């Protein structure tokens, strides 16, 4: 298949600029892979399609408020994005016109955060050494902004709406696992009460998730790496569920990447902490995942390719066409799709 096979027309007005008033009030397209039936529901209807014994696997990563606006020596403002932590204080950053800034150039972000430009790295990004007192995550929570994708132009009033309600630990992602944004604490409680098993993995979402594939041939695409953790407890629980014939339903493409990366050819999960560069596109035989909850993704992105590998190319493009015709909201703050 070619990259152009995953293109589609999306009217700009269907790109969601803000989250819904309540997380679970977003719409939900439910697709049956085998009967090809499609149902137009809301996310709070998810309970009608899950059974006791089903396993939901979610990515519990937190998003770092990685967007910072600093002041240069000449008093001009400069926006940067913390992209990847290299050590405790040095970060690979994204900044426009990165060649302009000499090594040693200082940026001031506030009373307790400064940055000094260091060398460039091999991909052309810059390294910034941060200077601060205390714990960096706490400093960033005060002055950092959420790194919303470029297609969202509105200002996010509540930072927590770009976090899942079940996110935990130190913030390490620069993008949210957006399929999980639909879950409220109330919905999670109802799922558990119904006998649905809730398991967590962790994958640090990188900016590569938004980048379209630019090679014509999919096999030539250089997939970005993301770090993940699959605990022994979670691996054992999923292996047991699989042996008992229970459904494993991944919440988000990031959870899929963890499960499929950590699996042997016969579908057994091996607990590990590792980087993954897995690129899932048709044809692909899934070893662990039986169902998928996801959002509607960018044209020609690795995410729509993963969905297509799971649901079938023709059925995926048909579902996206229906979503456009029925005015579904697209991308990060958009509506959801459940594939069973």
Buried (B, 14 or more C-beta within 10 A) or exposed (E): BEBEBBEBEBEEEBBBBEBBEEBBBBBBBBBBBEEEEBEBBBBBBBEEBBEEBBBBBBBBBBBBBBBBBBBBEEEEEBEBBBBBBBEEBBBBBBBEEBEEBEEEBBBBBBEEBBBBBBEBBEEEBBBBBBEBEEEBBEBBEEBBBBBBBEBBEEEBEEEEBBBBBBBEEEBBBBBBBBBBBBBBEEBBEBBEEEEBBBBBBBBBBBBBBBBBBEEEEBEEBEBBBBBBBBBEEBBEBBBEBBEEEBBBBBBBBBBBBBBBBBBEEEBBBEBBEBEBEBBBBBEBEBBBBBBBBBBBBBBBBBBBBBBBBBBBBEBBBBBBEBBBEEEBBBBBBBBBBBBB
